[in-house]
Amino acid sequence: MAAQDKPPTETRSLWRTVRAVAWGFLGIRKRSGFEDDLAKISPLHVIAVGLVAAALFVGVLILIVRQVVAA
């Protein structure tokens, strides 16, 4: 069995997924970091965290606009 065929030994943590999504929002990432995350996180977790992050982002923007318009 080649080294690439082995399953990842590190657990798929929520924190790793949040970090990967945050880097995705910023658009800055080393290729090695991206490949590492690709091997160690679940696509379903990325989708879930991405949707929550997008909802939070939109919510913060709405709050900022309300504060600016009210002033």
CHARMM-style PDB file with segment names, atoms N, HN, CA, C and O in Angstrom:
ATOM      1  N   MET     1       0.853  -1.181   0.000  1.00  0.00      PROA
ATOM      2  CA  MET     1       0.000   0.000   0.000  1.00  0.00      PROA
ATOM      3  C   MET     1       0.894   1.238   0.000  1.00  0.00      PROA
ATOM      4  O   MET     1       1.757   1.373   0.868  1.00  0.00      PROA
ATOM      5  N   ALA     2       0.705   2.125  -0.941  1.00  0.00      PROA
ATOM      6  HN  ALA     2       0.004   2.016  -1.646  1.00  0.00      PROA
ATOM      7  CA  ALA     2       1.513   3.335  -1.050  1.00  0.00      PROA
ATOM      8  C   ALA     2       1.120   4.325   0.036  1.00  0.00      PROA
ATOM      9  O   ALA     2       0.044   4.231   0.626  1.00  0.00      PROA
ATOM     10  N   ALA     3       2.013   5.275   0.287  1.00  0.00      PROA
ATOM     11  HN  ALA     3       2.888   5.351  -0.192  1.00  0.00      PROA
ATOM     12  CA  ALA     3       1.757   6.268   1.338  1.00  0.00      PROA
ATOM     13  C   ALA     3       0.531   7.115   1.016  1.00  0.00      PROA
ATOM     14  O   ALA     3      -0.151   7.580   1.929  1.00  0.00      PROA
ATOM     15  N   GLN     4       0.244   7.321  -0.262  1.00  0.00      PROA
ATOM     16  HN  GLN     4       0.798   6.943  -1.003  1.00  0.00      PROA
ATOM     17  CA  GLN     4      -0.901   8.143  -0.636  1.00  0.00      PROA
ATOM     18  C   GLN     4      -2.221   7.409  -0.458  1.00  0.00      PROA
ATOM     19  O   GLN     4      -3.266   8.053  -0.364  1.00  0.00      PROA
ATOM     20  N   ASP     5      -2.205   6.082  -0.408  1.00  0.00      PROA
ATOM     21  HN  ASP     5      -1.357   5.559  -0.484  1.00  0.00      PROA
ATOM     22  CA  ASP     5      -3.433   5.302  -0.284  1.00  0.00      PROA
ATOM     23  C   ASP     5      -3.913   5.167   1.148  1.00  0.00      PROA
ATOM     24  O   ASP     5      -5.040   4.732   1.383  1.00  0.00      PROA
ATOM     25  N   LYS     6      -3.082   5.528   2.099  1.00  0.00      PROA
ATOM     26  HN  LYS     6      -2.166   5.881   1.907  1.00  0.00      PROA
ATOM     27  CA  LYS     6      -3.465   5.400   3.508  1.00  0.00      PROA
ATOM     28  C   LYS     6      -4.489   6.468   3.867  1.00  0.00      PROA
ATOM     29  O   LYS     6      -4.400   7.603   3.399  1.00  0.00      PROA
ATOM     30  N   PRO     7      -5.467   6.102   4.704  1.00  0.00      PROA
ATOM     31  CA  PRO     7      -6.435   7.114   5.141  1.00  0.00      PROA
ATOM     32  C   PRO     7      -5.756   8.102   6.078  1.00  0.00      PROA
ATOM     33  O   PRO     7      -4.779   7.753   6.740  1.00  0.00      PROA
ATOM     34  N   PRO     8      -6.259   9.330   6.143  1.00  0.00      PROA
ATOM     35  CA  PRO     8      -5.640  10.319   7.032  1.00  0.00      PROA
ATOM     36  C   PRO     8      -5.766   9.887   8.485  1.00  0.00      PROA
ATOM     37  O   PRO     8      -6.805   9.390   8.917  1.00  0.00      PROA
ATOM     38  N   THR     9      -4.687  10.089   9.227  1.00  0.00      PROA
ATOM     39  HN  THR     9      -3.842  10.493   8.876  1.00  0.00      PROA
ATOM     40  CA  THR     9      -4.688   9.699  10.631  1.00  0.00      PROA
ATOM     41  C   THR     9      -5.269  10.794  11.513  1.00  0.00      PROA
ATOM     42  O   THR     9      -5.764  10.520  12.606  1.00  0.00      PROA
ATOM     43  N   GLU    10      -5.209  12.030  11.040  1.00  0.00      PROA
ATOM     44  HN  GLU    10      -4.807  12.253  10.152  1.00  0.00      PROA
ATOM     45  CA  GLU    10      -5.737  13.141  11.822  1.00  0.00      PROA
ATOM     46  C   GLU    10      -7.260  13.182  11.689  1.00  0.00      PROA
ATOM     47  O   GLU    10      -7.801  12.956  10.607  1.00  0.00      PROA
ATOM     48  N   THR    11      -7.936  13.468  12.783  1.00  0.00      PROA
ATOM     49  HN  THR    11      -7.496  13.652  13.662  1.00  0.00      PROA
ATOM     50  CA  THR    11      -9.395  13.498  12.754  1.00  0.00      PROA
ATOM     51  C   THR    11      -9.880  14.719  11.980  1.00  0.00      PROA
ATOM     52  O   THR    11      -9.182  15.728  11.877  1.00  0.00      PROA
ATOM     53  N   ARG    12     -11.063  14.607  11.450  1.00  0.00      PROA
ATOM     54  HN  ARG    12     -11.630  13.788  11.534  1.00  0.00      PROA
ATOM     55  CA  ARG    12     -11.683  15.698  10.712  1.00  0.00      PROA
ATOM     56  C   ARG    12     -12.347  16.634  11.697  1.00  0.00      PROA
ATOM     57  O   ARG    12     -13.498  16.430  12.083  1.00  0.00      PROA
ATOM     58  N   SER    13     -11.630  17.649  12.099  1.00  0.00      PROA
ATOM     59  HN  SER    13     -10.695  17.816  11.785  1.00  0.00      PROA
ATOM     60  CA  SER    13     -12.134  18.525  13.142  1.00  0.00      PROA
ATOM     61  C   SER    13     -12.904  19.703  12.560  1.00  0.00      PROA
ATOM     62  O   SER    13     -12.683  20.113  11.421  1.00  0.00      PROA
ATOM     63  N   LEU    14     -13.786  20.222  13.347  1.00  0.00      PROA
ATOM     64  HN  LEU    14     -13.965  19.889  14.273  1.00  0.00      PROA
ATOM     65  CA  LEU    14     -14.565  21.389  12.960  1.00  0.00      PROA
ATOM     66  C   LEU    14     -13.640  22.592  12.767  1.00  0.00      PROA
ATOM     67  O   LEU    14     -13.828  23.384  11.843  1.00  0.00      PROA
ATOM     68  N   TRP    15     -12.656  22.721  13.630  1.00  0.00      PROA
ATOM     69  HN  TRP    15     -12.503  22.078  14.380  1.00  0.00      PROA
ATOM     70  CA  TRP    15     -11.739  23.857  13.548  1.00  0.00      PROA
ATOM     71  C   TRP    15     -10.972  23.860  12.224  1.00  0.00      PROA
ATOM     72  O   TRP    15     -10.782  24.919  11.626  1.00  0.00      PROA
ATOM     73  N   ARG    16     -10.530  22.692  11.764  1.00  0.00      PROA
ATOM     74  HN  ARG    16     -10.684  21.831  12.250  1.00  0.00      PROA
ATOM     75  CA  ARG    16      -9.810  22.594  10.493  1.00  0.00      PROA
ATOM     76  C   ARG    16     -10.728  23.026   9.346  1.00  0.00      PROA
ATOM     77  O   ARG    16     -10.288  23.708   8.420  1.00  0.00      PROA
ATOM     78  N   THR    17     -11.990  22.633   9.406  1.00  0.00      PROA
ATOM     79  HN  THR    17     -12.348  22.080  10.158  1.00  0.00      PROA
ATOM     80  CA  THR    17     -12.946  23.004   8.367  1.00  0.00      PROA
ATOM     81  C   THR    17     -13.209  24.503   8.385  1.00  0.00      PROA
ATOM     82  O   THR    17     -13.262  25.137   7.331  1.00  0.00      PROA
ATOM     83  N   VAL    18     -13.371  25.070   9.565  1.00  0.00      PROA
ATOM     84  HN  VAL    18     -13.328  24.555  10.422  1.00  0.00      PROA
ATOM     85  CA  VAL    18     -13.603  26.516   9.684  1.00  0.00      PROA
ATOM     86  C   VAL    18     -12.413  27.283   9.114  1.00  0.00      PROA
ATOM     87  O   VAL    18     -12.594  28.268   8.397  1.00  0.00      PROA
ATOM     88  N   ARG    19     -11.206  26.839   9.427  1.00  0.00      PROA
ATOM     89  HN  ARG    19     -11.060  26.039  10.009  1.00  0.00      PROA
ATOM     90  CA  ARG    19     -10.011  27.497   8.889  1.00  0.00      PROA
ATOM     91  C   ARG    19      -9.961  27.411   7.369  1.00  0.00      PROA
ATOM     92  O   ARG    19      -9.634  28.391   6.699  1.00  0.00      PROA
ATOM     93  N   ALA    20     -10.282  26.253   6.830  1.00  0.00      PROA
ATOM     94  HN  ALA    20     -10.548  25.457   7.374  1.00  0.00      PROA
ATOM     95  CA  ALA    20     -10.260  26.074   5.372  1.00  0.00      PROA
ATOM     96  C   ALA    20     -11.288  26.985   4.695  1.00  0.00      PROA
ATOM     97  O   ALA    20     -11.002  27.580   3.656  1.00  0.00      PROA
ATOM     98  N   VAL    21     -12.476  27.094   5.279  1.00  0.00      PROA
ATOM     99  HN  VAL    21     -12.709  26.610   6.123  1.00  0.00      PROA
ATOM    100  CA  VAL    21     -13.513  27.960   4.712  1.00  0.00      PROA
ATOM    101  C   VAL    21     -13.100  29.427   4.829  1.00  0.00      PROA
ATOM    102  O   VAL    21     -13.327  30.205   3.904  1.00  0.00      PROA
ATOM    103  N   ALA    22     -12.504  29.808   5.943  1.00  0.00      PROA
ATOM    104  HN  ALA    22     -12.320  29.175   6.696  1.00  0.00      PROA
ATOM    105  CA  ALA    22     -12.041  31.187   6.115  1.00  0.00      PROA
ATOM    106  C   ALA    22     -10.982  31.536   5.074  1.00  0.00      PROA
ATOM    107  O   ALA    22     -11.022  32.618   4.488  1.00  0.00      PROA
ATOM    108  N   TRP    23     -10.048  30.639   4.844  1.00  0.00      PROA
ATOM    109  HN  TRP    23     -10.015  29.760   5.320  1.00  0.00      PROA
ATOM    110  CA  TRP    23      -9.043  30.865   3.794  1.00  0.00      PROA
ATOM    111  C   TRP    23      -9.719  30.971   2.434  1.00  0.00      PROA
ATOM    112  O   TRP    23      -9.294  31.759   1.589  1.00  0.00      PROA
ATOM    113  N   GLY    24     -10.761  30.188   2.219  1.00  0.00      PROA
ATOM    114  HN  GLY    24     -11.106  29.548   2.906  1.00  0.00      PROA
ATOM    115  CA  GLY    24     -11.495  30.253   0.961  1.00  0.00      PROA
ATOM    116  C   GLY    24     -12.193  31.594   0.770  1.00  0.00      PROA
ATOM    117  O   GLY    24     -12.232  32.123  -0.340  1.00  0.00      PROA
ATOM    118  N   PHE    25     -12.740  32.141   1.844  1.00  0.00      PROA
ATOM    119  HN  PHE    25     -12.708  31.712   2.746  1.00  0.00      PROA
ATOM    120  CA  PHE    25     -13.387  33.448   1.766  1.00  0.00      PROA
ATOM    121  C   PHE    25     -12.367  34.528   1.438  1.00  0.00      PROA
ATOM    122  O   PHE    25     -12.657  35.459   0.687  1.00  0.00      PROA
ATOM    123  N   LEU    26     -11.170  34.399   2.005  1.00  0.00      PROA
ATOM    124  HN  LEU    26     -10.935  33.642   2.615  1.00  0.00      PROA
ATOM    125  CA  LEU    26     -10.122  35.381   1.737  1.00  0.00      PROA
ATOM    126  C   LEU    26      -9.490  35.183   0.365  1.00  0.00      PROA
ATOM    127  O   LEU    26      -9.016  36.141  -0.247  1.00  0.00      PROA
ATOM    128  N   GLY    27      -9.483  33.960  -0.113  1.00  0.00      PROA
ATOM    129  HN  GLY    27      -9.868  33.182   0.384  1.00  0.00      PROA
ATOM    130  CA  GLY    27      -8.897  33.679  -1.418  1.00  0.00      PROA
ATOM    131  C   GLY    27      -7.393  33.576  -1.399  1.00  0.00      PROA
ATOM    132  O   GLY    27      -6.753  33.655  -2.447  1.00  0.00      PROA
ATOM    133  N   ILE    28      -6.811  33.399  -0.216  1.00  0.00      PROA
ATOM    134  HN  ILE    28      -7.331  33.335   0.635  1.00  0.00      PROA
ATOM    135  CA  ILE    28      -5.358  33.287  -0.085  1.00  0.00      PROA
ATOM    136  C   ILE    28      -5.056  31.915   0.497  1.00  0.00      PROA
ATOM    137  O   ILE    28      -5.548  31.573   1.573  1.00  0.00      PROA
ATOM    138  N   ARG    29      -4.258  31.136  -0.202  1.00  0.00      PROA
ATOM    139  HN  ARG    29      -3.859  31.415  -1.075  1.00  0.00      PROA
ATOM    140  CA  ARG    29      -3.944  29.803   0.309  1.00  0.00      PROA
ATOM    141  C   ARG    29      -2.752  29.231  -0.433  1.00  0.00      PROA
ATOM    142  O   ARG    29      -2.659  29.339  -1.656  1.00  0.00      PROA
ATOM    143  N   LYS    30      -1.848  28.626   0.309  1.00  0.00      PROA
ATOM    144  HN  LYS    30      -1.924  28.538   1.302  1.00  0.00      PROA
ATOM    145  CA  LYS    30      -0.755  27.892  -0.322  1.00  0.00      PROA
ATOM    146  C   LYS    30      -1.305  26.607  -0.909  1.00  0.00      PROA
ATOM    147  O   LYS    30      -2.243  26.023  -0.365  1.00  0.00      PROA
ATOM    148  N   ARG    31      -0.739  26.172  -1.993  1.00  0.00      PROA
ATOM    149  HN  ARG    31       0.022  26.647  -2.435  1.00  0.00      PROA
ATOM    150  CA  ARG    31      -1.203  24.952  -2.638  1.00  0.00      PROA
ATOM    151  C   ARG    31      -1.040  23.749  -1.718  1.00  0.00      PROA
ATOM    152  O   ARG    31      -1.897  22.865  -1.699  1.00  0.00      PROA
ATOM    153  N   SER    32       0.040  23.705  -0.962  1.00  0.00      PROA
ATOM    154  HN  SER    32       0.736  24.423  -0.977  1.00  0.00      PROA
ATOM    155  CA  SER    32       0.264  22.570  -0.064  1.00  0.00      PROA
ATOM    156  C   SER    32      -0.791  22.536   1.040  1.00  0.00      PROA
ATOM    157  O   SER    32      -1.253  21.461   1.423  1.00  0.00      PROA
ATOM    158  N   GLY    33      -1.170  23.693   1.548  1.00  0.00      PROA
ATOM    159  HN  GLY    33      -0.794  24.567   1.237  1.00  0.00      PROA
ATOM    160  CA  GLY    33      -2.213  23.753   2.568  1.00  0.00      PROA
ATOM    161  C   GLY    33      -3.560  23.327   2.026  1.00  0.00      PROA
ATOM    162  O   GLY    33      -4.323  22.635   2.700  1.00  0.00      PROA
ATOM    163  N   PHE    34      -3.847  23.743   0.807  1.00  0.00      PROA
ATOM    164  HN  PHE    34      -3.227  24.305   0.260  1.00  0.00      PROA
ATOM    165  CA  PHE    34      -5.098  23.350   0.159  1.00  0.00      PROA
ATOM    166  C   PHE    34      -5.157  21.838  -0.031  1.00  0.00      PROA
ATOM    167  O   PHE    34      -6.173  21.210   0.263  1.00  0.00      PROA
ATOM    168  N   GLU    35      -4.069  21.259  -0.523  1.00  0.00      PROA
ATOM    169  HN  GLU    35      -3.243  21.769  -0.762  1.00  0.00      PROA
ATOM    170  CA  GLU    35      -4.034  19.811  -0.746  1.00  0.00      PROA
ATOM    171  C   GLU    35      -4.145  19.044   0.571  1.00  0.00      PROA
ATOM    172  O   GLU    35      -4.767  17.984   0.627  1.00  0.00      PROA
ATOM    173  N   ASP    36      -3.543  19.579   1.620  1.00  0.00      PROA
ATOM    174  HN  ASP    36      -3.037  20.441   1.575  1.00  0.00      PROA
ATOM    175  CA  ASP    36      -3.630  18.948   2.936  1.00  0.00      PROA
ATOM    176  C   ASP    36      -5.073  18.967   3.438  1.00  0.00      PROA
ATOM    177  O   ASP    36      -5.575  17.959   3.934  1.00  0.00      PROA
ATOM    178  N   ASP    37      -5.730  20.108   3.307  1.00  0.00      PROA
ATOM    179  HN  ASP    37      -5.322  20.927   2.903  1.00  0.00      PROA
ATOM    180  CA  ASP    37      -7.125  20.210   3.732  1.00  0.00      PROA
ATOM    181  C   ASP    37      -8.030  19.322   2.892  1.00  0.00      PROA
ATOM    182  O   ASP    37      -8.961  18.706   3.410  1.00  0.00      PROA
ATOM    183  N   LEU    38      -7.758  19.258   1.607  1.00  0.00      PROA
ATOM    184  HN  LEU    38      -7.002  19.759   1.186  1.00  0.00      PROA
ATOM    185  CA  LEU    38      -8.556  18.448   0.701  1.00  0.00      PROA
ATOM    186  C   LEU    38      -8.547  16.984   1.128  1.00  0.00      PROA
ATOM    187  O   LEU    38      -9.552  16.286   0.991  1.00  0.00      PROA
ATOM    188  N   ALA    39      -7.427  16.528   1.638  1.00  0.00      PROA
ATOM    189  HN  ALA    39      -6.610  17.095   1.749  1.00  0.00      PROA
ATOM    190  CA  ALA    39      -7.308  15.137   2.055  1.00  0.00      PROA
ATOM    191  C   ALA    39      -7.907  14.879   3.433  1.00  0.00      PROA
ATOM    192  O   ALA    39      -8.244  13.740   3.755  1.00  0.00      PROA
ATOM    193  N   LYS    40      -8.043  15.926   4.252  1.00  0.00      PROA
ATOM    194  HN  LYS    40      -7.768  16.851   3.990  1.00  0.00      PROA
ATOM    195  CA  LYS    40      -8.396  15.701   5.650  1.00  0.00      PROA
ATOM    196  C   LYS    40      -9.756  16.212   6.081  1.00  0.00      PROA
ATOM    197  O   LYS    40     -10.159  15.968   7.218  1.00  0.00      PROA
ATOM    198  N   ILE    41     -10.477  16.910   5.221  1.00  0.00      PROA
ATOM    199  HN  ILE    41     -10.149  17.108   4.297  1.00  0.00      PROA
ATOM    200  CA  ILE    41     -11.790  17.399   5.645  1.00  0.00      PROA
ATOM    201  C   ILE    41     -12.875  16.876   4.710  1.00  0.00      PROA
ATOM    202  O   ILE    41     -12.624  16.543   3.552  1.00  0.00      PROA
ATOM    203  N   SER    42     -14.075  16.816   5.245  1.00  0.00      PROA
ATOM    204  HN  SER    42     -14.280  17.086   6.186  1.00  0.00      PROA
ATOM    205  CA  SER    42     -15.217  16.281   4.514  1.00  0.00      PROA
ATOM    206  C   SER    42     -15.888  17.379   3.687  1.00  0.00      PROA
ATOM    207  O   SER    42     -16.082  18.488   4.183  1.00  0.00      PROA
ATOM    208  N   PRO    43     -16.241  17.089   2.448  1.00  0.00      PROA
ATOM    209  CA  PRO    43     -16.935  18.088   1.629  1.00  0.00      PROA
ATOM    210  C   PRO    43     -18.264  18.546   2.234  1.00  0.00      PROA
ATOM    211  O   PRO    43     -18.638  19.711   2.098  1.00  0.00      PROA
ATOM    212  N   LEU    44     -18.967  17.646   2.894  1.00  0.00      PROA
ATOM    213  HN  LEU    44     -18.662  16.700   3.005  1.00  0.00      PROA
ATOM    214  CA  LEU    44     -20.231  18.041   3.528  1.00  0.00      PROA
ATOM    215  C   LEU    44     -20.008  19.039   4.655  1.00  0.00      PROA
ATOM    216  O   LEU    44     -20.805  19.958   4.843  1.00  0.00      PROA
ATOM    217  N   HSD    45     -18.929  18.861   5.400  1.00  0.00      PROA
ATOM    218  HN  HSD    45     -18.281  18.115   5.247  1.00  0.00      PROA
ATOM    219  CA  HSD    45     -18.605  19.809   6.468  1.00  0.00      PROA
ATOM    220  C   HSD    45     -18.261  21.174   5.875  1.00  0.00      PROA
ATOM    221  O   HSD    45     -18.647  22.208   6.422  1.00  0.00      PROA
ATOM    222  N   VAL    46     -17.540  21.175   4.764  1.00  0.00      PROA
ATOM    223  HN  VAL    46     -17.226  20.335   4.321  1.00  0.00      PROA
ATOM    224  CA  VAL    46     -17.176  22.434   4.117  1.00  0.00      PROA
ATOM    225  C   VAL    46     -18.428  23.172   3.648  1.00  0.00      PROA
ATOM    226  O   VAL    46     -18.531  24.387   3.814  1.00  0.00      PROA
ATOM    227  N   ILE    47     -19.368  22.453   3.072  1.00  0.00      PROA
ATOM    228  HN  ILE    47     -19.285  21.465   2.937  1.00  0.00      PROA
ATOM    229  CA  ILE    47     -20.611  23.076   2.606  1.00  0.00      PROA
ATOM    230  C   ILE    47     -21.387  23.655   3.782  1.00  0.00      PROA
ATOM    231  O   ILE    47     -21.873  24.783   3.708  1.00  0.00      PROA
ATOM    232  N   ALA    48     -21.508  22.893   4.865  1.00  0.00      PROA
ATOM    233  HN  ALA    48     -21.113  21.977   4.926  1.00  0.00      PROA
ATOM    234  CA  ALA    48     -22.262  23.358   6.038  1.00  0.00      PROA
ATOM    235  C   ALA    48     -21.607  24.589   6.656  1.00  0.00      PROA
ATOM    236  O   ALA    48     -22.286  25.577   6.937  1.00  0.00      PROA
ATOM    237  N   VAL    49     -20.311  24.538   6.867  1.00  0.00      PROA
ATOM    238  HN  VAL    49     -19.759  23.736   6.638  1.00  0.00      PROA
ATOM    239  CA  VAL    49     -19.606  25.674   7.468  1.00  0.00      PROA
ATOM    240  C   VAL    49     -19.639  26.870   6.520  1.00  0.00      PROA
ATOM    241  O   VAL    49     -19.758  28.009   6.973  1.00  0.00      PROA
ATOM    242  N   GLY    50     -19.536  26.633   5.223  1.00  0.00      PROA
ATOM    243  HN  GLY    50     -19.439  25.708   4.856  1.00  0.00      PROA
ATOM    244  CA  GLY    50     -19.597  27.723   4.249  1.00  0.00      PROA
ATOM    245  C   GLY    50     -20.946  28.424   4.260  1.00  0.00      PROA
ATOM    246  O   GLY    50     -21.006  29.651   4.182  1.00  0.00      PROA
ATOM    247  N   LEU    51     -22.022  27.663   4.355  1.00  0.00      PROA
ATOM    248  HN  LEU    51     -21.973  26.666   4.418  1.00  0.00      PROA
ATOM    249  CA  LEU    51     -23.354  28.270   4.416  1.00  0.00      PROA
ATOM    250  C   LEU    51     -23.545  29.098   5.689  1.00  0.00      PROA
ATOM    251  O   LEU    51     -24.113  30.190   5.652  1.00  0.00      PROA
ATOM    252  N   VAL    52     -23.070  28.573   6.799  1.00  0.00      PROA
ATOM    253  HN  VAL    52     -22.608  27.686   6.829  1.00  0.00      PROA
ATOM    254  CA  VAL    52     -23.173  29.318   8.068  1.00  0.00      PROA
ATOM    255  C   VAL    52     -22.323  30.587   7.993  1.00  0.00      PROA
ATOM    256  O   VAL    52     -22.769  31.654   8.416  1.00  0.00      PROA
ATOM    257  N   ALA    53     -21.116  30.481   7.464  1.00  0.00      PROA
ATOM    258  HN  ALA    53     -20.754  29.615   7.120  1.00  0.00      PROA
ATOM    259  CA  ALA    53     -20.242  31.652   7.345  1.00  0.00      PROA
ATOM    260  C   ALA    53     -20.849  32.702   6.419  1.00  0.00      PROA
ATOM    261  O   ALA    53     -20.779  33.895   6.712  1.00  0.00      PROA
ATOM    262  N   ALA    54     -21.437  32.277   5.318  1.00  0.00      PROA
ATOM    263  HN  ALA    54     -21.494  31.307   5.080  1.00  0.00      PROA
ATOM    264  CA  ALA    54     -22.071  33.218   4.390  1.00  0.00      PROA
ATOM    265  C   ALA    54     -23.261  33.910   5.052  1.00  0.00      PROA
ATOM    266  O   ALA    54     -23.459  35.112   4.874  1.00  0.00      PROA
ATOM    267  N   ALA    55     -24.050  33.156   5.812  1.00  0.00      PROA
ATOM    268  HN  ALA    55     -23.888  32.179   5.956  1.00  0.00      PROA
ATOM    269  CA  ALA    55     -25.193  33.743   6.515  1.00  0.00      PROA
ATOM    270  C   ALA    55     -24.722  34.770   7.551  1.00  0.00      PROA
ATOM    271  O   ALA    55     -25.322  35.837   7.686  1.00  0.00      PROA
ATOM    272  N   LEU    56     -23.665  34.452   8.270  1.00  0.00      PROA
ATOM    273  HN  LEU    56     -23.178  33.586   8.161  1.00  0.00      PROA
ATOM    274  CA  LEU    56     -23.105  35.400   9.249  1.00  0.00      PROA
ATOM    275  C   LEU    56     -22.580  36.653   8.547  1.00  0.00      PROA
ATOM    276  O   LEU    56     -22.779  37.770   9.026  1.00  0.00      PROA
ATOM    277  N   PHE    57     -21.917  36.464   7.427  1.00  0.00      PROA
ATOM    278  HN  PHE    57     -21.755  35.557   7.038  1.00  0.00      PROA
ATOM    279  CA  PHE    57     -21.383  37.597   6.673  1.00  0.00      PROA
ATOM    280  C   PHE    57     -22.513  38.522   6.215  1.00  0.00      PROA
ATOM    281  O   PHE    57     -22.420  39.740   6.367  1.00  0.00      PROA
ATOM    282  N   VAL    58     -23.559  37.955   5.667  1.00  0.00      PROA
ATOM    283  HN  VAL    58     -23.635  36.965   5.543  1.00  0.00      PROA
ATOM    284  CA  VAL    58     -24.705  38.753   5.213  1.00  0.00      PROA
ATOM    285  C   VAL    58     -25.372  39.438   6.406  1.00  0.00      PROA
ATOM    286  O   VAL    58     -25.763  40.602   6.310  1.00  0.00      PROA
ATOM    287  N   GLY    59     -25.505  38.732   7.522  1.00  0.00      PROA
ATOM    288  HN  GLY    59     -25.187  37.787   7.601  1.00  0.00      PROA
ATOM    289  CA  GLY    59     -26.095  39.325   8.718  1.00  0.00      PROA
ATOM    290  C   GLY    59     -25.301  40.523   9.227  1.00  0.00      PROA
ATOM    291  O   GLY    59     -25.878  41.543   9.605  1.00  0.00      PROA
ATOM    292  N   VAL    60     -23.984  40.396   9.234  1.00  0.00      PROA
ATOM    293  HN  VAL    60     -23.516  39.568   8.926  1.00  0.00      PROA
ATOM    294  CA  VAL    60     -23.134  41.513   9.674  1.00  0.00      PROA
ATOM    295  C   VAL    60     -23.265  42.686   8.711  1.00  0.00      PROA
ATOM    296  O   VAL    60     -23.327  43.837   9.144  1.00  0.00      PROA
ATOM    297  N   LEU    61     -23.307  42.409   7.416  1.00  0.00      PROA
ATOM    298  HN  LEU    61     -23.256  41.474   7.065  1.00  0.00      PROA
ATOM    299  CA  LEU    61     -23.486  43.493   6.452  1.00  0.00      PROA
ATOM    300  C   LEU    61     -24.820  44.210   6.653  1.00  0.00      PROA
ATOM    301  O   LEU    61     -24.882  45.437   6.567  1.00  0.00      PROA
ATOM    302  N   ILE    62     -25.873  43.463   6.916  1.00  0.00      PROA
ATOM    303  HN  ILE    62     -25.822  42.467   6.986  1.00  0.00      PROA
ATOM    304  CA  ILE    62     -27.188  44.069   7.156  1.00  0.00      PROA
ATOM    305  C   ILE    62     -27.149  44.953   8.404  1.00  0.00      PROA
ATOM    306  O   ILE    62     -27.706  46.050   8.406  1.00  0.00      PROA
ATOM    307  N   LEU    63     -26.497  44.478   9.456  1.00  0.00      PROA
ATOM    308  HN  LEU    63     -26.045  43.586   9.454  1.00  0.00      PROA
ATOM    309  CA  LEU    63     -26.378  45.286  10.677  1.00  0.00      PROA
ATOM    310  C   LEU    63     -25.590  46.567  10.429  1.00  0.00      PROA
ATOM    311  O   LEU    63     -25.956  47.628  10.934  1.00  0.00      PROA
ATOM    312  N   ILE    64     -24.523  46.477   9.663  1.00  0.00      PROA
ATOM    313  HN  ILE    64     -24.226  45.615   9.253  1.00  0.00      PROA
ATOM    314  CA  ILE    64     -23.722  47.663   9.355  1.00  0.00      PROA
ATOM    315  C   ILE    64     -24.547  48.673   8.550  1.00  0.00      PROA
ATOM    316  O   ILE    64     -24.524  49.870   8.834  1.00  0.00      PROA
ATOM    317  N   VAL    65     -25.264  48.184   7.558  1.00  0.00      PROA
ATOM    318  HN  VAL    65     -25.282  47.211   7.327  1.00  0.00      PROA
ATOM    319  CA  VAL    65     -26.089  49.088   6.733  1.00  0.00      PROA
ATOM    320  C   VAL    65     -27.170  49.734   7.577  1.00  0.00      PROA
ATOM    321  O   VAL    65     -27.428  50.927   7.419  1.00  0.00      PROA
ATOM    322  N   ARG    66     -27.805  48.997   8.458  1.00  0.00      PROA
ATOM    323  HN  ARG    66     -27.595  48.028   8.586  1.00  0.00      PROA
ATOM    324  CA  ARG    66     -28.843  49.589   9.330  1.00  0.00      PROA
ATOM    325  C   ARG    66     -28.259  50.673  10.224  1.00  0.00      PROA
ATOM    326  O   ARG    66     -28.897  51.703  10.443  1.00  0.00      PROA
ATOM    327  N   GLN    67     -27.046  50.453  10.747  1.00  0.00      PROA
ATOM    328  HN  GLN    67     -26.528  49.617  10.569  1.00  0.00      PROA
ATOM    329  CA  GLN    67     -26.417  51.440  11.608  1.00  0.00      PROA
ATOM    330  C   GLN    67     -26.074  52.708  10.809  1.00  0.00      PROA
ATOM    331  O   GLN    67     -26.260  53.822  11.299  1.00  0.00      PROA
ATOM    332  N   VAL    68     -25.585  52.536   9.605  1.00  0.00      PROA
ATOM    333  HN  VAL    68     -25.434  51.631   9.207  1.00  0.00      PROA
ATOM    334  CA  VAL    68     -25.206  53.685   8.786  1.00  0.00      PROA
ATOM    335  C   VAL    68     -26.443  54.461   8.353  1.00  0.00      PROA
ATOM    336  O   VAL    68     -26.424  55.692   8.365  1.00  0.00      PROA
ATOM    337  N   VAL    69     -27.506  53.783   7.975  1.00  0.00      PROA
ATOM    338  HN  VAL    69     -27.522  52.783   7.965  1.00  0.00      PROA
ATOM    339  CA  VAL    69     -28.723  54.464   7.524  1.00  0.00      PROA
ATOM    340  C   VAL    69     -29.425  55.156   8.692  1.00  0.00      PROA
ATOM    341  O   VAL    69     -30.019  56.218   8.505  1.00  0.00      PROA
ATOM    342  N   ALA    70     -29.370  54.586   9.872  1.00  0.00      PROA
ATOM    343  HN  ALA    70     -28.887  53.724  10.024  1.00  0.00      PROA
ATOM    344  CA  ALA    70     -30.026  55.179  11.033  1.00  0.00      PROA
ATOM    345  C   ALA    70     -29.311  56.442  11.518  1.00  0.00      PROA
ATOM    346  O   ALA    70     -29.923  57.292  12.165  1.00  0.00      PROA
ATOM    347  N   ALA    71     -28.053  56.564  11.215  1.00  0.00      PROA
ATOM    348  HN  ALA    71     -27.555  55.873  10.690  1.00  0.00      PROA
ATOM    349  CA  ALA    71     -27.276  57.723  11.706  1.00  0.00      PROA
ATOM    350  C   ALA    71     -27.510  58.969  10.894  1.00  0.00      PROA
ATOM    351  OT1 ALA    71     -26.929  60.015  11.187  1.00  0.00      PROA
TER     352      ALA     71
END
